Amino acid sequence: MKKTLSAMLAALCAFSVITLAACGGKTGDNGKPDDPPAGTTEGVLTVSDVFQYFGYSPVKIETKMDGKPADGLDLYFDIIDKSVCEIQNGYVNGLKAGSTEVYAQTLNGQEVKFEVTIHEAVAYKYNPVVLTREEDYKNYANSVKNPTLFVGDSFFDERNCWTTFYEDFKGQGCFSVGISGSQTSDWYIAKTRLITAFAPKNIVIHIGTNDINDTSINLTVDGYYKKITTFLDMVRDEFPDTPVYYFGIENRNGSAGGKNHYSLAVTEKIKAEYRTDDALFTYLDSPSVFNSNPNKYVSADNIHPSADGYKVYVELLKQNVTF
């Protein structure tokens, strides 16, 4: 089932409440018509200020109609300082660090102003890790191109968690860009540089446990589901012909498992509802194994897989993936 990307910038945009009447249609590209045609207006549109890290993934301009996400609007954009950014298909891409005002205009000529800010790449907290991953891949790609790419959080971080990763997949053309502590919003940012740039043959994902267990973020089950599946949608939409494999969100053990009820509910919703008719999306049910015997499959830190847990990962992948 197809999903929209209307919520993908919830963690990236600083909201500025700006209003004007809106009309139906598809979000347009750069440029403001000299004599826009008349159009029927409905509801009140709000447009968010946008920020992006220079050199990272383009950011979607978020629009809402009467407070609800609204895609498919005929909007034209006039960028005051065109040296700062460009807008294509409703996405902002930075050209240099800086800020500029942007005017959005509807077909009937009504106009609203919002702000675009492009930050230096070094301001992004995971920039050093991204640079390291890029450098590692330059060396790695000398021997293997188009890898089976492992994307996500610390569960896939072979530097300090999955330390047997390259031994487990020796000769299989696998490469990991797992980032400890990362959430789905971080992969909205890093996607272009750490997924798109590597042109993967397969994509294996473990993400969501840090979203749910971040005590500063308290969403509903539907909210967590949307946050996670927005990223999965981004990947599927960009790589429609690439197999994608998603590990569910395992419970944490002991006192670390205070939000396991959310992990269980969100995982079940993904398993039951997300892209069940998509032949190139595969849900991998590690939670059913881990949660049945956490003392065996969860490590002493009560969070990450044990050696036996990683053996489950390897077995599930070898059963499902053509490397």
Buried (B, 14 or more C-beta within 10 A) or exposed (E): EEBEBBBBBBBBBEEBEBEBBBBBEEBBEBEBEEEBEEBEBEBBBBBBBBBBBBBBBBBBBBBBBEEEBBBEBBBBBBBEBEEBBBBEEBBBBBBEBBBBEBBBBBBBBBEBBBBBBBBBBEEBEBBEBBEBBBEEBEEBBEEBEBBBBBBBBBBBBBBEBBEEBBEBBEEBBBBBBBBBEBBBBBBBBBBBBBBBEBEBBBBBBBBBBBBBBEEEBEBEBEBBBBBBBBBBBBBBEEBEEBBBBBBBBBBBBEEBBEBBEBBBBBBBBBBEEBBEEBEBBBBBEBBEBBBEEBEEBBBEEBBBBBEBBBBBBBEBBEEBBEE
